Amino acid sequence: MASVETFPELPLFDLQLQPQDLEAVAETLRSGWLTLGPRTAEFERVFAEHLGAKHAIAVSSCTAALHLAYLAAGVGPGDEVIVPAFTFAATATAALYCGATPVFAEIVSRAAPYLDPGDVERRITPRTKAVCVVHYAGYAAEADRMKELCDRHGLALIEDVAHAPSATLHGRKLGTWGLAGCFSFFSNKVLSVGEGGLLCTDSDEVAAQVRSQRSHCMTSGTWDRHSGRTDTYDVIGLGYNYRLDEPRSALLLSRMGRLEQEIERRRELTLRYRSLLSLLDGIIVPFSDEEVHTSSAYVIPIMIEQDGRQAEVSSAMRERGIQTSIFYPSIHLFSAYRERFPDVSLPVTELASRTELTLPFYPHMSHDDQDRVVTVLAEALQR
Ligand SMILES: Cc1ncc(COP(=O)(O)O)c(C=O)c1O
């Protein structure tokens, strides 16, 4: 078993690959074909079937998927895309790639830290083209209400499903509610392979555009030429190099076989964490036990009730060998965003960012380690 070496005694995240994963990658390296090819096509087929989506298109990252999703929604210069600020920067940055303006909307609350449909509706203008809903921490945001709202206003719904492969809302996979769903296979994600992403859609038109744009809008790929299908190509639009390579696709295919099992283990451990955390005073634990069962249980976020204690609690935990992180700092308060959008104020989001801490969590975490995290957190809170 290969395990990543990390500095803190109890890291936020740890990855364990299995011998068959390593063999799948080695076999691909021996095959002599390393980029977009048969393994990627097979992974796309398996992932689309898993989601119940018509198309799944593998790309180099979720950021790339978001960029192509916004383009597919017709987002361009002068347009607006409504996004949460309580997410990773990529959700908003991809709108800037299109020359559009990200418009930040509030989250519902610290206990339900996802996009508030009422606030989204208030921020719609004639320039709004799309709304991007983020399924924070692997839990379903209100994609159903957001879909209804987008349909009513003629907007495209994009889902940032970076945290939530395999999670559902009303029995339907997250990522399949809108025009496109964008997944991440970045190194600390539920299905991680280092770097990688995927866009799913039920639209043939969107799928054709995304397939073309991920590889420079070339009329044939290198694999087609390698396999003798064609010996030339044309470039018919503005495309990108957003291709996923074959070793990562082989690793994804190998890991896919254990995805449900690993998520089930994550859910069990999450419920155990939640019952321990419910005994502590002074914290809010977002979401409910019930929501855990349909989530991908990606991370364990907590919010310290009292404002102003985040740095002190996190450094007390670090002193005891436990890594925590802030998941997420508000995007609109980052320097590059402040310069562009100095007047944005989102009190609920900002309070969440100032009080959130993410605890160590991974599917092979032991009960002893969970107990230790909660004991140290309790002591840090009481200081
Ligand atoms: C919510 C969210 N969206 C988008 C991304 C970007 O993913 P990637 O690193 O695959 O581009 C991330 C990754 O950290 C994320 O957490």
The ligand as an SDF file (V2000), in Angstrom:
LIG
                    3D

 16 16  0  0  0  0  0  0  0  0999 V2000
  -15.5120   23.9350   -5.0800 C   0  0  0  0  0  0  0  0  0  0  0  0
  -14.3550   23.7990   -6.0130 C   0  0  0  0  0  0  0  0  0  0  0  0
  -14.4950   24.1870   -7.2920 N   0  0  0  0  0  0  0  0  0  0  0  0
  -13.4880   24.0720   -8.1810 C   0  0  0  0  0  0  0  0  0  0  0  0
  -12.2760   23.5580   -7.8260 C   0  0  0  0  0  0  0  0  0  0  0  0
  -11.1820   23.4820   -8.8290 C   0  0  0  0  0  0  0  0  0  0  0  0
  -10.8060   22.1680   -9.0810 O   0  0  0  0  0  0  0  0  0  0  0  0
   -9.4650   21.8270   -9.8420 P   0  0  0  0  0  0  0  0  0  0  0  0
   -8.3470   21.9390   -8.8660 O   0  0  0  0  0  0  0  0  0  0  0  0
   -9.6820   20.4140  -10.3150 O   0  0  0  0  0  0  0  0  0  0  0  0
   -9.3430   22.7750  -10.9710 O   0  0  0  0  0  0  0  0  0  0  0  0
  -12.0690   23.1030   -6.5130 C   0  0  0  0  0  0  0  0  0  0  0  0
  -10.7780   22.5220   -6.1360 C   0  0  0  0  0  0  0  0  0  0  0  0
  -10.1480   22.6910   -5.1870 O   0  0  0  0  0  0  0  0  0  0  0  0
  -13.1290   23.2380   -5.5740 C   0  0  0  0  0  0  0  0  0  0  0  0
  -12.9690   22.8500   -4.3020 O   0  0  0  0  0  0  0  0  0  0  0  0
  1  2  1  0
  2  3  1  0
  2 15  2  0
  3  4  2  0
  4  5  1  0
  5  6  1  0
  5 12  2  0
  6  7  1  0
  7  8  1  0
  8  9  2  0
  8 10  1  0
  8 11  1  0
 12 13  1  0
 12 15  1  0
 13 14  2  0
 15 16  1  0
M  END
$$$$
